[in-house]
């Protein structure tokens, strides 16, 4: 069973954890991370969620996302999730960040240039062809412009991130 550390609205750890999926009291939050991997053309690597996942099957999403497990930092969770879902190792030293709060979640979005991927050899299309997708989580991946992502959100093919968050991500590209 996975455990998640519990935080207050200011991202201060409250000193305890709960099992993933447990109910939360008012004022309790857990951490979520997302990574937006960006190529030199200003496009984001987006993923189509597997048809077998419990939440939002078949929907398009940011490059990766996942829970920060008890004892992990958001940076450690982002690195772990990218490795698990895409088979890549990232370096977060040049990443920009965007934060948002949704219900009982405190999300950190890392905007990462493709040059910060250890396996990157200068060719974004080559990188795409050599990903190792975690099939139970990821159905497909592709590059998409911010304009295309906005359009996909509007027509319901992409998870419904607030447009101001998409704008903040675009400013970090």
N, CA and C of each residue as an Amber inpcrd file, in Angstrom:
protein
   519
   0.8410000  -1.1810000   0.0000000   0.0000000   0.0000000   0.0000000
   0.8900000   1.2490000   0.0000000   0.5180000   2.2230000  -0.8190000
   1.2630000   3.4780000  -0.8840000   0.7270000   4.4580000   0.1570000
   1.6380000   5.2230000   0.7490000   1.2790000   6.2570000   1.7130000
   1.6850000   7.6180000   1.1620000   0.8780000   8.6150000   1.4970000
   1.1300000   9.9900000   1.0760000   1.2780000  10.8620000   2.3080000
   2.3120000  11.6980000   2.3240000   2.4640000  12.6680000   3.4090000
   1.3580000  13.7110000   3.2990000   0.9350000  14.2290000   4.4350000
  -0.1570000  15.1930000   4.4890000   0.4100000  16.5750000   4.8450000
  -0.0640000  17.5840000   4.0890000   0.4350000  18.9590000   4.1880000
  -0.7190000  19.9140000   4.4720000  -0.3510000  21.1330000   4.9210000
  -1.3560000  22.1900000   5.0230000  -1.3620000  22.9800000   3.7130000
  -2.2120000  23.9980000   3.6250000  -2.3560000  24.7610000   2.3830000
  -1.0960000  25.5260000   1.9920000  -0.1490000  25.6720000   2.9200000
   1.1230000  26.3490000   2.6540000   2.2460000  25.3770000   2.3120000
   1.8770000  24.1280000   2.0590000   2.8350000  23.0740000   1.7080000
   3.7610000  22.7210000   2.8760000   3.2870000  22.9150000   4.0770000
   4.0460000  22.5260000   5.2690000   3.5720000  21.1420000   5.6900000
   4.5200000  20.2180000   5.8270000   4.1970000  18.8510000   6.2280000
   3.6160000  18.8750000   7.6390000   2.5060000  18.1610000   7.8210000
   1.8180000  18.1230000   9.1120000   2.3430000  17.0390000  10.0420000
   3.3290000  16.2690000   9.5830000   3.9710000  15.2850000  10.4600000
   3.3670000  13.9030000  10.4060000   2.4530000  13.6600000   9.4550000
   1.8680000  12.3200000   9.3520000   1.5210000  12.0180000   7.8950000
   1.2110000  10.7430000   7.6680000   0.8670000  10.2550000   6.3300000
  -0.4590000   9.5170000   6.3870000  -1.0440000   9.3230000   5.2220000
  -2.2800000   8.5420000   5.0920000  -2.1170000   7.5880000   3.9090000
  -2.8470000   6.4680000   3.9480000  -2.8280000   5.5880000   2.7700000
  -3.3990000   6.3200000   1.5610000  -2.8370000   6.0400000   0.4020000
  -3.3620000   6.6370000  -0.8270000  -4.8370000   6.2630000  -0.9690000
  -5.6750000   7.2300000  -1.2750000  -7.1060000   6.9980000  -1.4270000
  -7.9030000   7.2220000  -0.1620000  -7.2360000   7.4870000   0.9590000
  -7.9510000   7.7340000   2.2160000  -8.6740000   9.0730000   2.1440000
  -9.6440000   9.2480000   3.0020000 -10.3710000  10.5150000   3.0910000
  -9.5000000  11.5680000   3.7620000  -9.7950000  12.8240000   3.4580000
  -9.0290000  13.9290000   4.0180000  -9.9360000  14.8040000   4.8650000
  -9.3620000  15.3500000   5.9130000 -10.0490000  16.3240000   6.7560000
  -9.8680000  17.6940000   6.1100000 -10.7380000  18.6450000   6.4080000
 -10.5230000  20.0030000   5.8960000  -9.1330000  20.5070000   6.2990000
  -8.4520000  21.1490000   5.3590000  -7.1100000  21.6660000   5.6180000
  -5.9940000  20.6720000   5.3940000  -6.3230000  19.4520000   4.9610000
  -5.3100000  18.4440000   4.6550000  -5.1500000  18.3180000   3.1390000
  -3.9010000  18.2230000   2.7110000  -3.5820000  18.1190000   1.2940000
  -2.4780000  17.0890000   1.0830000  -2.4250000  16.5390000  -0.1280000
  -1.2900000  15.7080000  -0.5220000  -0.6680000  16.3150000  -1.7760000
   0.5580000  15.8910000  -2.0720000   1.3020000  16.4660000  -3.1830000
   1.1760000  15.6260000  -4.4480000   1.0700000  16.3250000  -5.5710000
   1.0400000  15.7180000  -6.8960000   2.1190000  16.4160000  -7.7300000
   2.7650000  15.6710000  -8.6210000   3.7160000  16.2780000  -9.5550000
   3.2880000  15.9980000 -10.9820000   3.6510000  16.9180000 -11.8530000
   3.4970000  16.7700000 -13.2920000   4.8210000  17.1950000 -13.9070000
   5.1380000  16.6290000 -15.0550000   6.2870000  17.0820000 -15.8340000
   5.7810000  17.4090000 -17.2240000   6.2060000  18.5710000 -17.7190000
   5.9370000  18.9800000 -19.0930000   7.2810000  19.0000000 -19.8050000
   7.5320000  17.9890000 -20.6060000   8.7820000  17.9020000 -21.3590000
   8.6000000  18.6890000 -22.6540000   9.4640000  19.6920000 -22.8750000
   9.3150000  20.6200000 -23.9940000  10.4620000  20.4620000 -24.9860000
  10.1400000  20.4130000 -26.2900000  11.1980000  20.3440000 -27.3010000
  11.5910000  21.7380000 -27.7670000  12.5640000  21.7980000 -28.6750000
  13.0930000  23.0820000 -29.1460000  12.0810000  23.8740000 -29.9660000
  11.0560000  23.2230000 -30.4830000  10.0230000  23.9060000 -31.2710000
   8.9140000  24.4790000 -30.3820000   9.0680000  24.3600000 -29.0690000
   8.0460000  24.8660000 -28.1590000   6.8580000  23.9370000 -28.0320000
   7.0510000  22.6840000 -28.3710000   5.9770000  21.6920000 -28.2490000
   6.1820000  20.8760000 -26.9790000   5.0750000  20.4120000 -26.4190000
   5.1110000  19.5800000 -25.2230000   4.8770000  18.1250000 -25.6100000
   5.6090000  17.2350000 -24.9570000   5.3310000  15.8120000 -25.0980000
   4.0760000  15.5350000 -24.2840000   3.0090000  15.1030000 -24.9490000
   1.7720000  14.7900000 -24.2340000   1.5350000  13.2890000 -24.2970000
   0.8060000  12.7790000 -23.3160000   0.5120000  11.3520000 -23.2750000
  -0.9920000  11.1230000 -23.3060000  -1.3520000  10.0360000 -23.9580000
  -2.7320000   9.5800000 -23.8960000  -2.7830000   8.5090000 -22.8210000
  -3.6550000   8.7180000 -21.8600000  -3.7650000   7.7850000 -20.7470000
  -4.3130000   6.4450000 -21.2420000  -3.8440000   5.3730000 -20.6410000
  -4.2950000   4.0330000 -20.9900000  -5.8060000   3.9100000 -20.8050000
  -6.4240000   3.0550000 -21.5920000  -7.8600000   2.8010000 -21.4470000
  -8.1820000   2.0540000 -20.1580000  -7.1620000   1.4870000 -19.4980000
  -7.4100000   0.6860000 -18.2990000  -7.1980000   1.4540000 -16.9910000
  -6.7790000   2.7310000 -17.0460000  -6.5880000   3.4730000 -15.8010000
  -7.9520000   3.8730000 -15.2310000  -7.9990000   4.0060000 -13.9180000
  -9.2740000   4.2900000 -13.2480000  -9.7970000   5.6920000 -13.5460000
  -8.9070000   6.6730000 -13.5740000  -9.3320000   8.0570000 -13.7930000
  -8.9480000   8.5210000 -15.1870000  -9.8970000   9.0870000 -15.8900000
  -9.7120000   9.7100000 -17.1940000  -9.0930000   8.7910000 -18.2500000
  -9.5970000   7.5610000 -18.3990000  -9.0310000   6.6630000 -19.4170000
  -9.1650000   7.2620000 -20.8190000  -8.1100000   7.0790000 -21.6150000
  -8.1080000   7.5180000 -22.9960000  -7.9340000   9.0130000 -23.2100000
  -7.8890000   9.7930000 -22.1380000  -7.7350000  11.2440000 -22.2610000
  -6.2630000  11.6060000 -22.4660000  -6.0330000  12.7170000 -23.1550000
  -4.6780000  13.2450000 -23.3070000  -4.3340000  14.0700000 -22.0800000
  -3.0420000  14.0870000 -21.7330000  -2.5830000  14.7260000 -20.5010000
  -1.1840000  15.3050000 -20.7260000  -0.6990000  16.0230000 -19.7170000
   0.6700000  16.5020000 -19.7270000   1.6160000  15.3110000 -19.8490000
   2.8980000  15.5440000 -19.9980000   3.8650000  14.4690000 -20.2200000
   3.7110000  13.3450000 -19.2040000   3.7680000  13.6640000 -17.9310000
   3.5340000  12.6650000 -16.8770000   2.9010000  13.3570000 -15.6740000
   2.3530000  12.5460000 -14.7990000   1.8320000  13.0390000 -13.5350000
   1.7510000  11.9020000 -12.5420000   1.8070000  12.2420000 -11.2660000
   1.6890000  11.2010000 -10.2610000   1.7650000  11.7470000  -8.8490000
   1.5170000  10.8890000  -7.9020000   1.5540000  11.2360000  -6.4830000
   2.9910000  11.3030000  -5.9770000   3.2140000  12.1930000  -5.0300000
   4.4640000  12.2320000  -4.2770000   4.2620000  11.2880000  -3.0960000
   5.0370000  10.2250000  -3.0480000   4.8820000   9.2210000  -1.9930000
   5.4880000   9.7250000  -0.6850000   5.0400000   9.1450000   0.4220000
   5.5470000   9.5280000   1.7410000   7.0680000   9.4550000   1.7420000
   7.6940000  10.5080000   2.2370000   9.1510000  10.5720000   2.3290000
   9.8410000  11.1110000   1.0850000   9.1210000  11.3000000  -0.0070000
   9.7100000  11.8160000  -1.2420000   9.5750000  13.3320000  -1.3110000
  10.4790000  13.9460000  -2.0520000  10.3180000  15.3430000  -2.4280000
   9.5900000  15.3750000  -3.7690000   8.9930000  16.5110000  -4.1400000
   8.3960000  16.6020000  -5.4710000   9.4050000  16.3070000  -6.5920000
  10.6380000  16.7440000  -6.4290000  11.6670000  16.4870000  -7.4380000
  11.9230000  14.9840000  -7.5860000  12.0480000  14.2850000  -6.4680000
  12.2560000  12.8340000  -6.5210000  11.0730000  12.1380000  -7.1840000
   9.8660000  12.5690000  -6.8570000   8.6660000  11.9630000  -7.4460000
   8.6110000  12.2200000  -8.9460000   8.9600000  13.4320000  -9.3790000
   8.9580000  13.7450000 -10.8140000   9.9540000  12.8540000 -11.5510000
  11.1450000  12.7150000 -11.0160000  12.1570000  11.8550000 -11.6450000
  11.6760000  10.4080000 -11.6970000  11.0990000   9.9280000 -10.6070000
  10.6060000   8.5460000 -10.5530000   9.4920000   8.3210000 -11.5660000
   8.5350000   9.2330000 -11.6110000   7.3920000   9.0780000 -12.5220000
   7.8210000   9.0880000 -13.9900000   8.7530000   9.9650000 -14.3650000
   9.2390000   9.9930000 -15.7460000   9.9320000   8.6750000 -16.0850000
  10.7160000   8.1560000 -15.1540000  11.3860000   6.8670000 -15.3730000
  10.3600000   5.7410000 -15.5220000   9.3580000   5.7080000 -14.6330000
   8.3550000   4.6440000 -14.6740000   7.5040000   4.7050000 -15.9410000
   7.0160000   5.8830000 -16.3000000   6.0330000   5.9940000 -17.3890000
   6.6580000   6.0660000 -18.7760000   7.8900000   6.6050000 -18.8730000
   8.5020000   6.8060000 -20.1930000   9.8710000   6.1600000 -20.3590000
  10.4650000   5.6810000 -19.2610000  11.7770000   5.0680000 -19.3490000
  12.9020000   6.0680000 -19.5300000  12.7010000   7.3150000 -19.0890000
  13.7030000   8.3670000 -19.2550000  14.2280000   8.8420000 -17.9070000
  15.4450000   9.3690000 -17.9350000  16.0180000  10.0240000 -16.7620000
  16.1140000  11.5080000 -17.0670000  15.5660000  12.3290000 -16.1590000
  15.5850000  13.7770000 -16.3630000  16.4640000  14.4520000 -15.3170000
  16.9200000  15.6430000 -15.6680000  17.6860000  16.5030000 -14.7730000
  16.8260000  17.7530000 -14.5680000  16.4640000  18.0510000 -13.3420000
  15.5210000  19.1290000 -13.0660000  16.1800000  20.4840000 -12.8030000
  17.5060000  20.5740000 -12.9410000  18.2080000  21.8080000 -12.5980000
  17.7540000  23.0100000 -13.4200000  17.2830000  22.8080000 -14.6560000
  16.8570000  23.9270000 -15.5040000  15.3390000  23.9950000 -15.6480000
  14.6270000  23.2330000 -14.8510000  13.1620000  23.2120000 -14.9480000
  12.5600000  24.4560000 -14.3060000  11.5260000  24.9900000 -14.9420000
  10.7000000  26.0050000 -14.3210000   9.5540000  25.2960000 -13.6090000
   8.8950000  25.9770000 -12.6880000   7.7820000  25.3330000 -11.9780000
   6.5510000  26.2340000 -11.9500000   5.4100000  25.5670000 -11.9310000
   4.1010000  26.1950000 -11.7690000   3.4010000  25.4060000 -10.6710000
   2.7150000  26.1080000  -9.7720000   1.9850000  25.4240000  -8.7090000
   0.5040000  25.7260000  -8.8190000  -0.3120000  24.7420000  -8.4330000
  -1.7540000  24.9500000  -8.3810000  -2.3310000  24.0880000  -7.2670000
  -3.5080000  24.4890000  -6.7890000  -4.2270000  23.7400000  -5.7600000
  -5.5740000  23.3510000  -6.3330000  -5.8880000  22.0600000  -6.2550000
  -7.1810000  21.5460000  -6.6990000  -7.7040000  20.6400000  -5.5950000
  -8.8170000  21.0090000  -5.0030000  -9.4340000  20.2510000  -3.9110000
  -8.4010000  19.9710000  -2.8280000  -8.0660000  18.7020000  -2.5870000
  -7.1170000  18.3470000  -1.5230000  -5.7190000  18.0560000  -2.0810000
  -5.4240000  18.6170000  -3.2610000  -4.1390000  18.3830000  -3.9190000
  -3.3420000  19.6730000  -4.0290000  -2.0530000  19.5490000  -3.8050000
  -1.1020000  20.6250000  -4.0610000  -0.2060000  20.1390000  -5.1960000
  -0.4070000  20.6800000  -6.3870000   0.2950000  20.2070000  -7.5810000
   1.4990000  21.0880000  -7.8860000   2.6010000  20.4530000  -8.2630000
   3.7780000  21.1250000  -8.7820000   3.9910000  20.6320000 -10.1990000
   4.0760000  21.5610000 -11.1380000   4.3040000  21.2290000 -12.5430000
   5.7210000  21.6650000 -12.8860000   6.5490000  20.7160000 -13.2980000
   7.9110000  20.9970000 -13.7230000   7.9160000  21.1150000 -15.2440000
   8.3810000  22.2480000 -15.7610000   8.4980000  22.4610000 -17.2020000
   9.9710000  22.2350000 -17.5480000  10.2370000  21.1260000 -18.2650000
  11.5970000  20.6380000 -18.4550000  11.9900000  20.6850000 -19.9340000
  13.0700000  21.4040000 -20.2770000  13.5600000  21.3710000 -21.6640000
  14.0790000  19.9800000 -22.0140000  13.8500000  19.5550000 -23.2440000
  14.2410000  18.2140000 -23.6660000  15.7470000  17.9850000 -23.5210000
  16.5370000  19.0450000 -23.5660000  17.9900000  18.8900000 -23.3910000
  18.3450000  18.3740000 -21.9950000  17.3890000  18.4150000 -21.0550000
  17.6090000  17.9230000 -19.6950000  17.2220000  16.4570000 -19.5310000
  17.0300000  15.7620000 -20.6450000  16.7770000  14.3220000 -20.6360000
  18.0940000  13.6320000 -20.9520000  18.5460000  12.7570000 -20.0640000
  19.8530000  12.1030000 -20.2570000  19.9440000  11.3570000 -21.5870000
  18.8400000  10.7820000 -22.0420000  18.8550000   9.9830000 -23.2690000
  18.7330000  10.8300000 -24.5410000  18.5770000  12.1360000 -24.4000000
  18.3750000  13.0100000 -25.5550000  19.6720000  13.1710000 -26.3400000
  19.5880000  12.9660000 -27.6480000  20.7780000  13.0530000 -28.5080000
  20.6920000  14.1920000 -29.5210000  19.8050000  15.1390000 -29.2900000
  19.6530000  16.2650000 -30.2020000  18.5050000  16.1120000 -31.1790000
  17.8150000  14.9900000 -31.1540000  16.7250000  14.7230000 -32.0980000
  15.4710000  14.3450000 -31.3160000  14.5240000  15.2720000 -31.2310000
  13.3010000  15.0480000 -30.4410000  12.4640000  13.9050000 -30.9970000
  12.4400000  13.7390000 -32.3160000  11.6700000  12.6430000 -32.9120000
  12.3140000  11.2940000 -32.6070000  13.6290000  11.2430000 -32.5980000
  14.3420000  10.0110000 -32.2440000  14.0380000   9.6330000 -30.7960000
  14.0290000  10.6330000 -29.9200000  13.7030000  10.3780000 -28.5150000
  12.3090000   9.7790000 -28.3910000  11.3660000  10.3460000 -29.1270000
   9.9840000   9.8790000 -29.1020000   9.8820000   8.4030000 -29.4970000
  10.6230000   8.0080000 -30.5030000  10.5870000   6.6280000 -31.0060000
  11.2220000   5.6390000 -30.0480000  12.0580000   6.1090000 -29.1370000
  12.7820000   5.2160000 -28.2450000  12.2790000   5.2260000 -26.8050000
  11.1090000   5.7940000 -26.5930000  10.5370000   5.7650000 -25.2500000
  10.1030000   4.3560000 -24.8860000  10.1510000   4.0460000 -23.6150000
   9.6560000   2.7770000 -23.0990000   8.4130000   3.1060000 -22.2750000
   7.2420000   2.9630000 -22.9060000   5.9950000   3.3650000 -22.2600000
   5.5350000   2.3290000 -21.2400000   5.0480000   2.8010000 -20.1120000
   4.4320000   1.9360000 -19.1110000   3.0000000   1.6920000 -19.5910000
   2.7700000   0.5580000 -20.2280000   1.5160000   0.2970000 -20.9300000
   0.2770000   0.3760000 -20.0470000   0.3950000   0.0300000 -18.7720000
  -0.7780000   0.1150000 -17.9020000  -1.1540000   1.5550000 -17.5830000
  -0.2670000   2.5140000 -17.8610000  -0.5340000   3.9330000 -17.6040000
  -0.6510000   4.7570000 -18.8870000   0.1850000   4.4530000 -19.8990000
   0.3260000   5.3070000 -21.0760000  -0.0060000   4.5270000 -22.3430000
  -0.9620000   5.0490000 -23.1020000  -1.3700000   4.4210000 -24.3630000
  -0.5470000   4.9230000 -25.5450000  -0.2890000   6.2380000 -25.5770000
   0.4430000   6.8400000 -26.6990000   1.0600000   8.1510000 -26.2420000
   2.0510000   8.6240000 -26.9900000   2.6590000   9.9310000 -26.7510000
   2.8780000  10.6310000 -28.0820000   2.9350000  11.9590000 -28.0320000
   3.2650000  12.7480000 -29.2230000   3.5770000  14.1710000 -28.8020000
   4.1700000  14.9330000 -29.7070000   4.4530000  16.3430000 -29.4750000
   3.2310000  17.1570000 -29.8680000   2.9190000  18.2090000 -29.0930000
   1.7870000  19.0850000 -29.3950000   2.1370000  20.5170000 -29.0030000
   1.6740000  21.4600000 -29.7990000   1.8800000  22.8700000 -29.4760000
   0.9220000  23.2770000 -28.3520000   1.2480000  24.3720000 -27.6890000
   0.3740000  24.8960000 -26.6390000  -0.9960000  25.2420000 -27.2250000
  -1.0250000  25.7760000 -28.4440000  -2.3010000  26.1060000 -29.0860000
  -3.1440000  24.8470000 -29.2890000  -2.4930000  23.7720000 -29.7040000
  -3.2130000  22.5090000 -29.9000000  -3.7340000  21.9720000 -28.5680000
  -2.9410000  22.0920000 -27.5180000  -3.3710000  21.6320000 -26.1900000
  -4.5810000  22.4360000 -25.7210000  -4.5360000  23.7510000 -25.9100000
  -5.6900000  24.5870000 -25.5480000  -6.9470000  24.1050000 -26.2720000
  -6.8150000  23.8560000 -27.5750000  -7.9430000  23.3940000 -28.3820000
  -8.4520000  22.0420000 -27.8950000  -7.5410000  21.1380000 -27.5410000
  -7.9200000  19.8140000 -27.0530000  -8.6450000  19.9010000 -25.7110000
  -8.2550000  20.8650000 -24.8680000  -8.9570000  21.0650000 -23.5900000
 -10.3820000  21.5230000 -23.8710000 -10.5240000  22.4910000 -24.7700000
 -11.8490000  23.0280000 -25.0980000 -12.7650000  21.9520000 -25.6590000
 -12.2370000  21.0750000 -26.5420000 -13.1120000  20.0570000 -27.1480000
 -13.1950000  18.7590000 -26.3410000 -12.5880000  18.7350000 -25.1400000
 -12.7730000  17.6050000 -24.2320000 -11.8800000  16.4030000 -24.4730000
 -10.8270000  16.5340000 -25.2770000  -9.9120000  15.4100000 -25.5010000
  -8.7220000  15.4200000 -24.5470000  -8.4940000  16.5550000 -23.9000000
  -7.3590000  16.7400000 -22.9780000  -7.9420000  17.0290000 -21.6040000
  -7.2660000  16.5650000 -20.5490000  -7.7460000  16.8470000 -19.1930000
  -7.9710000  18.3430000 -19.0240000  -8.9500000  18.7100000 -18.2550000
  -9.3980000  20.0890000 -18.1480000  -8.5940000  20.9680000 -17.2150000
  -7.3180000  21.1270000 -17.4950000  -6.5050000  22.0390000 -16.6920000
  -7.0250000  23.4640000 -16.8750000  -6.9620000  24.2810000 -15.8130000
  -7.3700000  25.6830000 -15.9660000  -6.4890000  26.3700000 -17.0170000
  -7.1010000  27.1970000 -17.8510000  -6.3490000  27.8560000 -18.9250000
  -5.2460000  28.7570000 -18.3780000  -5.4230000  29.3230000 -17.1730000
  -4.3420000  30.1540000 -16.6330000  -3.1050000  29.3150000 -16.3220000
  -3.2830000  28.0620000 -15.9700000  -2.1410000  27.1630000 -15.7290000
  -1.4470000  26.8580000 -17.0530000  -2.2150000  26.6050000 -18.1060000
  -1.6250000  26.3590000 -19.4270000  -0.8390000  27.5950000 -19.8710000
  -1.3620000  28.7780000 -19.6030000  -0.6550000  30.0220000 -19.9420000
   0.6590000  30.1260000 -19.1650000   0.6330000  29.8070000 -17.8750000
   1.8620000  29.8640000 -17.0610000   2.8930000  28.8830000 -17.5790000
   2.4570000  27.6820000 -17.9750000   3.3730000  26.6930000 -18.5540000
   3.9790000  27.2480000 -19.8320000   3.1540000  27.8550000 -20.6850000
   3.6520000  28.3690000 -21.9630000   4.7020000  29.4530000 -21.7710000
   4.6000000  30.2230000 -20.6920000   5.5780000  31.2810000 -20.4330000
   6.9380000  30.7260000 -20.0170000   6.9820000  29.4720000 -19.5720000
   8.2320000  28.8560000 -19.1340000   8.9280000  28.0610000 -20.2420000
   8.3350000  28.0340000 -21.4100000   8.8900000  27.2320000 -22.4990000
  10.1090000  27.8650000 -23.1170000
